[in-house]
Structures are given as C-alpha cells and as structure tokens.
C-alpha cells in the first residue's frame, strides 16, 4: 500500500497537525484484542506511551491526553507534576 493511500484510508490530521487514527479502536486491532500488524506497527505504536523521550516537554499536550486512555501514563504524569509543580 502506498503511503498516501494509507494516510487517506486510516489517518486524519488533528488540531495540532499530527496524524492520528481516524477511528478508535484502531482498524488493526483484532477480535483477539491483539495488533494484527504487530511486526509492522508504526513507530508511534512502538514508542507508546512516549514517556521516556528526552524531549518529553515538547509533547506534554499529547501526554496529558494519553492520561485519559492509559493508566500508566496517568501515574507517570502525576509523578512528573510532583517534581515540577
Ligand atoms: S499497536 Fe498500533 S497499529 Fe497495532 S492495533 Fe495498536 S494502535 Fe493499531
């Protein structure tokens, strides 16, 4: 599949000009609750939840959104707030 076809079939641009999935849950999540493209999953999936990035300060907005869907991110975010607020 060409990149442009993939983008138009599965992705959309969010308000921060980042590509995000058009649908949730992801179209590649199987009925067995496993990733059907695991070996080829995108870098963003491989790096999720992005809490070990050196430039994490630049993605705080995304990280805050992720606190709503990932308990691990919520815990990490609360710990970070203790250190910086
Ligand atoms: S790992 Fe990524 S590609 Fe796979 S199901 Fe989850 S969101 Fe979709």
Backbone and ligand atoms as CSV (ligand in chain L), in Angstrom:
chain,resi,resn,atom,element,x,y,z
A,1,UNK,N,N,0.851,-1.180,0.000
A,1,UNK,CA,C,0.000,0.000,0.000
A,1,UNK,C,C,0.897,1.244,0.000
A,2,UNK,N,N,0.550,2.176,-0.863
A,2,UNK,CA,C,1.320,3.422,-0.888
A,2,UNK,C,C,1.015,4.240,0.369
A,3,UNK,N,N,1.991,5.024,0.783
A,3,UNK,CA,C,1.840,5.840,1.991
A,3,UNK,C,C,0.617,6.759,1.875
A,4,UNK,N,N,0.438,7.366,0.709
A,4,UNK,CA,C,-0.688,8.296,0.542
A,4,UNK,C,C,-2.027,7.563,0.673
A,5,UNK,N,N,-2.086,6.324,0.203
A,5,UNK,CA,C,-3.319,5.539,0.325
A,5,UNK,C,C,-3.577,5.188,1.782
A,6,UNK,N,N,-2.498,4.836,2.489
A,6,UNK,CA,C,-2.631,4.505,3.910
A,6,UNK,C,C,-3.140,5.721,4.691
A,7,UNK,N,N,-2.544,6.865,4.418
A,7,UNK,CA,C,-2.939,8.092,5.126
A,7,UNK,C,C,-4.414,8.388,4.894
A,8,UNK,N,N,-4.848,8.319,3.636
A,8,UNK,CA,C,-6.245,8.662,3.367
A,8,UNK,C,C,-7.214,7.612,3.903
A,9,UNK,N,N,-6.767,6.352,3.981
A,9,UNK,CA,C,-7.660,5.287,4.457
A,9,UNK,C,C,-7.765,5.240,5.975
A,10,UNK,N,N,-6.675,5.561,6.678
A,10,UNK,CA,C,-6.655,5.304,8.120
A,10,UNK,C,C,-6.368,6.505,9.013
A,11,UNK,N,N,-5.834,7.581,8.462
A,11,UNK,CA,C,-5.385,8.681,9.317
A,11,UNK,C,C,-6.142,9.971,9.036
A,12,UNK,N,N,-6.074,10.851,10.017
A,12,UNK,CA,C,-6.580,12.217,9.857
A,12,UNK,C,C,-5.626,13.142,10.613
A,13,UNK,N,N,-5.702,14.422,10.295
A,13,UNK,CA,C,-4.844,15.413,10.949
A,13,UNK,C,C,-5.606,15.991,12.136
A,14,UNK,N,N,-4.957,16.025,13.319
A,14,UNK,CA,C,-5.639,16.612,14.477
A,14,UNK,C,C,-5.372,18.110,14.555
A,15,UNK,N,N,-5.887,18.738,15.613
A,15,UNK,CA,C,-5.771,20.188,15.744
A,15,UNK,C,C,-4.340,20.663,15.955
A,16,UNK,N,N,-3.451,19.738,16.307
A,16,UNK,CA,C,-2.036,20.085,16.467
A,16,UNK,C,C,-1.207,19.672,15.254
A,17,UNK,N,N,-1.905,19.381,14.155
A,17,UNK,CA,C,-1.279,18.980,12.892
A,17,UNK,C,C,-0.491,17.682,13.003
A,18,UNK,N,N,-0.932,16.805,13.889
A,18,UNK,CA,C,-0.351,15.462,13.986
A,18,UNK,C,C,-1.320,14.487,13.322
A,19,UNK,N,N,-0.774,13.490,12.650
A,19,UNK,CA,C,-1.624,12.432,12.114
A,19,UNK,C,C,-2.065,11.526,13.252
A,20,UNK,N,N,-3.344,11.258,13.305
A,20,UNK,CA,C,-3.903,10.344,14.300
A,20,UNK,C,C,-4.862,9.403,13.576
A,21,UNK,N,N,-5.217,8.315,14.245
A,21,UNK,CA,C,-6.127,7.348,13.646
A,21,UNK,C,C,-7.499,7.973,13.406
A,22,UNK,N,N,-8.137,7.596,12.302
A,22,UNK,CA,C,-9.492,8.086,12.013
A,22,UNK,C,C,-10.497,7.491,12.982
A,23,UNK,N,N,-10.258,6.233,13.350
A,23,UNK,CA,C,-11.227,5.518,14.168
A,23,UNK,C,C,-10.579,4.946,15.413
A,24,UNK,N,N,-11.378,4.798,16.432
A,24,UNK,CA,C,-10.919,4.167,17.657
A,24,UNK,C,C,-11.972,3.139,18.079
A,25,UNK,N,N,-11.604,1.907,18.344
A,25,UNK,CA,C,-10.224,1.422,18.355
A,25,UNK,C,C,-9.634,1.334,16.952
A,26,UNK,N,N,-8.350,1.188,16.929
A,26,UNK,CA,C,-7.587,1.121,15.688
A,26,UNK,C,C,-8.125,0.014,14.778
A,27,UNK,N,N,-8.116,0.281,13.459
A,27,UNK,CA,C,-8.602,-0.685,12.470
A,27,UNK,C,C,-7.779,-1.967,12.478
A,28,UNK,N,N,-6.593,-1.922,13.051
A,28,UNK,CA,C,-5.715,-3.099,13.052
A,28,UNK,C,C,-5.798,-3.897,14.349
A,29,UNK,N,N,-6.652,-3.453,15.255
A,29,UNK,CA,C,-6.848,-4.219,16.476
A,29,UNK,C,C,-7.771,-5.396,16.159
A,30,UNK,N,N,-7.265,-6.601,16.374
A,30,UNK,CA,C,-8.037,-7.794,16.037
A,30,UNK,C,C,-9.088,-8.125,17.076
A,31,UNK,N,N,-9.968,-9.057,16.711
A,31,UNK,CA,C,-11.003,-9.506,17.643
A,31,UNK,C,C,-10.418,-10.175,18.878
A,32,UNK,N,N,-9.188,-10.667,18.741
A,32,UNK,CA,C,-8.499,-11.273,19.887
A,32,UNK,C,C,-7.828,-10.220,20.768
A,33,UNK,N,N,-8.085,-8.949,20.467
A,33,UNK,CA,C,-7.533,-7.813,21.209
A,33,UNK,C,C,-6.026,-7.686,21.033
A,34,UNK,N,N,-5.522,-8.243,19.929
A,34,UNK,CA,C,-4.094,-8.121,19.617
A,34,UNK,C,C,-3.923,-7.334,18.321
A,35,UNK,N,N,-2.770,-6.723,18.198
A,35,UNK,CA,C,-2.449,-5.957,16.993
A,35,UNK,C,C,-2.238,-6.919,15.826
A,36,UNK,N,N,-3.006,-6.739,14.753
A,36,UNK,CA,C,-2.903,-7.636,13.600
A,36,UNK,C,C,-1.721,-7.294,12.700
A,37,UNK,N,N,-1.073,-6.167,12.955
A,37,UNK,CA,C,0.103,-5.770,12.167
A,37,UNK,C,C,1.295,-5.541,13.086
A,38,UNK,N,N,1.331,-6.293,14.184
A,38,UNK,CA,C,2.303,-6.030,15.241
A,38,UNK,C,C,3.744,-5.905,14.726
A,39,UNK,N,N,4.138,-6.834,13.835
A,39,UNK,CA,C,5.513,-6.813,13.327
A,39,UNK,C,C,5.800,-5.549,12.523
A,40,UNK,N,N,4.753,-4.951,11.981
A,40,UNK,CA,C,4.916,-3.786,11.098
A,40,UNK,C,C,4.266,-2.539,11.674
A,41,UNK,N,N,3.935,-2.559,12.938
A,41,UNK,CA,C,3.228,-1.431,13.545
A,41,UNK,C,C,4.065,-0.151,13.435
A,42,UNK,N,N,3.386,0.973,13.369
A,42,UNK,CA,C,4.086,2.256,13.204
A,42,UNK,C,C,4.991,2.585,14.389
A,43,UNK,N,N,5.938,3.457,14.138
A,43,UNK,CA,C,6.873,3.878,15.181
A,43,UNK,C,C,6.141,4.428,16.399
A,44,UNK,N,N,5.067,5.178,16.153
A,44,UNK,CA,C,4.317,5.749,17.284
A,44,UNK,C,C,3.781,4.650,18.193
A,45,UNK,N,N,3.371,3.530,17.607
A,45,UNK,CA,C,2.887,2.408,18.422
A,45,UNK,C,C,4.048,1.752,19.159
A,46,UNK,N,N,5.178,1.634,18.493
A,46,UNK,CA,C,6.348,1.022,19.118
A,46,UNK,C,C,6.829,1.852,20.308
A,47,UNK,N,N,6.732,3.155,20.197
A,47,UNK,CA,C,7.255,4.032,21.250
A,47,UNK,C,C,6.223,4.395,22.317
A,48,UNK,N,N,4.940,4.052,22.068
A,48,UNK,CA,C,3.893,4.412,23.018
A,48,UNK,C,C,4.201,3.817,24.389
A,49,UNK,N,N,4.027,4.538,25.507
A,49,UNK,CA,C,3.312,5.809,25.637
A,49,UNK,C,C,4.198,7.054,25.602
A,50,UNK,N,N,5.387,6.941,25.048
A,50,UNK,CA,C,6.254,8.108,24.819
A,50,UNK,C,C,6.694,8.810,26.109
A,51,UNK,N,N,6.725,8.091,27.200
A,51,UNK,CA,C,7.074,8.713,28.479
A,51,UNK,C,C,8.560,8.653,28.775
A,52,UNK,N,N,9.343,8.085,27.860
A,52,UNK,CA,C,10.789,8.025,28.088
A,52,UNK,C,C,11.568,8.869,27.077
A,53,UNK,N,N,10.866,9.798,26.440
A,53,UNK,CA,C,11.528,10.656,25.456
A,53,UNK,C,C,12.374,11.718,26.136
A,54,UNK,N,N,13.522,12.039,25.528
A,54,UNK,CA,C,14.359,13.111,26.063
A,54,UNK,C,C,13.661,14.457,25.926
A,55,UNK,N,N,12.883,14.628,24.856
A,55,UNK,CA,C,12.191,15.898,24.617
A,55,UNK,C,C,10.734,15.826,25.043
A,56,UNK,N,N,10.458,15.125,26.122
A,56,UNK,CA,C,9.073,14.915,26.535
A,56,UNK,C,C,8.339,16.225,26.793
A,57,UNK,N,N,9.085,17.265,27.176
A,57,UNK,CA,C,8.467,18.557,27.442
A,57,UNK,C,C,7.728,19.064,26.195
A,58,UNK,N,N,8.200,18.670,25.004
A,58,UNK,CA,C,7.585,19.130,23.761
A,58,UNK,C,C,6.284,18.410,23.443
A,59,UNK,N,N,6.010,17.302,24.142
A,59,UNK,CA,C,4.788,16.550,23.841
A,59,UNK,C,C,3.887,16.442,25.070
A,60,UNK,N,N,3.990,17.401,25.953
A,60,UNK,CA,C,3.179,17.347,27.169
A,60,UNK,C,C,1.685,17.347,26.878
A,61,UNK,N,N,1.280,18.059,25.817
A,61,UNK,CA,C,-0.141,18.096,25.459
A,61,UNK,C,C,-0.657,16.710,25.090
A,62,UNK,N,N,0.123,15.996,24.286
A,62,UNK,CA,C,-0.262,14.637,23.890
A,62,UNK,C,C,-0.229,13.718,25.104
A,63,UNK,N,N,0.802,13.876,25.927
A,63,UNK,CA,C,0.919,13.033,27.121
A,63,UNK,C,C,-0.272,13.248,28.043
A,64,UNK,N,N,-0.685,14.491,28.197
A,64,UNK,CA,C,-1.854,14.759,29.045
A,64,UNK,C,C,-3.097,14.083,28.473
A,65,UNK,N,N,-3.274,14.124,27.163
A,65,UNK,CA,C,-4.420,13.431,26.545
A,65,UNK,C,C,-4.333,11.930,26.792
A,66,UNK,N,N,-3.105,11.401,26.727
A,66,UNK,CA,C,-2.929,9.960,26.918
A,66,UNK,C,C,-3.250,9.524,28.342
A,67,UNK,N,N,-3.229,10.458,29.290
A,67,UNK,CA,C,-3.592,10.093,30.666
A,67,UNK,C,C,-5.037,9.618,30.747
A,68,UNK,N,N,-5.850,10.041,29.779
A,68,UNK,CA,C,-7.269,9.666,29.784
A,68,UNK,C,C,-7.508,8.250,29.279
A,69,UNK,N,N,-6.522,7.695,28.570
A,69,UNK,CA,C,-6.719,6.359,27.997
A,69,UNK,C,C,-5.714,5.336,28.495
A,70,UNK,N,N,-4.648,5.780,29.159
A,70,UNK,CA,C,-3.625,4.834,29.607
A,70,UNK,C,C,-3.302,5.086,31.082
A,71,UNK,N,N,-3.660,4.156,31.968
A,71,UNK,CA,C,-3.386,4.345,33.396
A,71,UNK,C,C,-1.899,4.532,33.699
A,72,UNK,N,N,-1.027,3.873,32.952
A,72,UNK,CA,C,0.408,4.022,33.192
A,72,UNK,C,C,0.848,5.460,32.940
A,73,UNK,N,N,0.338,6.056,31.883
A,73,UNK,CA,C,0.674,7.449,31.578
A,73,UNK,C,C,0.136,8.368,32.684
A,74,UNK,N,N,-1.060,8.080,33.160
A,74,UNK,CA,C,-1.651,8.907,34.225
A,74,UNK,C,C,-0.763,8.894,35.471
A,75,UNK,N,N,-0.261,7.731,35.834
A,75,UNK,CA,C,0.609,7.625,37.019
A,75,UNK,C,C,1.914,8.381,36.792
A,76,UNK,N,N,2.518,8.174,35.633
A,76,UNK,CA,C,3.778,8.863,35.318
A,76,UNK,C,C,3.560,10.372,35.315
A,77,UNK,N,N,2.453,10.824,34.738
A,77,UNK,CA,C,2.150,12.255,34.654
A,77,UNK,C,C,1.995,12.853,36.048
A,78,UNK,N,N,1.314,12.144,36.932
A,78,UNK,CA,C,1.150,12.634,38.306
A,78,UNK,C,C,2.490,12.727,39.016
A,79,UNK,N,N,3.358,11.748,38.804
A,79,UNK,CA,C,4.685,11.782,39.416
A,79,UNK,C,C,5.508,12.950,38.876
A,80,UNK,N,N,5.407,13.203,37.584
A,80,UNK,CA,C,6.124,14.341,36.990
A,80,UNK,C,C,5.637,15.659,37.574
A,81,UNK,N,N,4.320,15.781,37.762
A,81,UNK,CA,C,3.768,17.025,38.331
A,81,UNK,C,C,4.332,17.284,39.720
A,82,UNK,N,N,4.521,16.204,40.509
A,82,UNK,CA,C,5.092,16.386,41.851
A,82,UNK,C,C,6.498,16.989,41.774
A,83,UNK,N,N,7.234,16.588,40.758
A,83,UNK,CA,C,8.609,17.058,40.601
A,83,UNK,C,C,8.742,18.447,40.012
A,84,UNK,N,N,7.721,18.890,39.263
A,84,UNK,CA,C,7.866,20.157,38.541
A,84,UNK,C,C,6.872,21.239,38.946
A,85,UNK,N,N,5.859,20.891,39.733
A,85,UNK,CA,C,4.893,21.913,40.130
A,85,UNK,C,C,5.041,22.267,41.601
L,1,LIG,S1,S,-0.284,-1.300,18.076
L,1,LIG,FE1,FE,-0.799,0.438,16.768
L,1,LIG,S2,S,-1.333,-0.499,14.768
L,1,LIG,FE2,FE,-1.443,-2.105,16.305
L,1,LIG,S3,S,-3.598,-2.157,16.984
L,1,LIG,FE3,FE,-2.467,-0.808,18.415
L,1,LIG,S4,S,-2.743,1.266,17.576
L,1,LIG,FE4,FE,-3.248,-0.212,15.929
